[in-house]
Amino acid sequence: MYSIDRRCCRAIKAAYPKAKEAVLNSYINDSICGTWEKLADAVFVGGAQKLSKLGGQAIGTEKANWAKNIPPFMDADRNFSPSFCYFRDKLRHLSGQ
């Protein structure tokens, strides 16, 4: 198993400066752990428990916000997540890069 890539943690912290580092540091890359819940616990006031109480639409909205806000701070070529690298490389292959 790989612990979270520190560069990814920096990207999350850049997008969400108040993100809880202890929560981010407890994440294991590609683990089956409730990944969105872990991210919510790190960046959403009240964490996953509060977000879950708001319902599926609110969860989807927050996930979309994270997907918009975090990637500008990521470096896709320096990401060590095996699943992300596989996805990235397949996209590149399909696009002819």
Summary of the structure (lengths in Angstrom):
residues: 97
radius of gyration: 14.1
end to end distance: 28.9
largest distance: 43.6
contacts: 245
relative contact order: 0.17
helix: 67%
strand: 4%
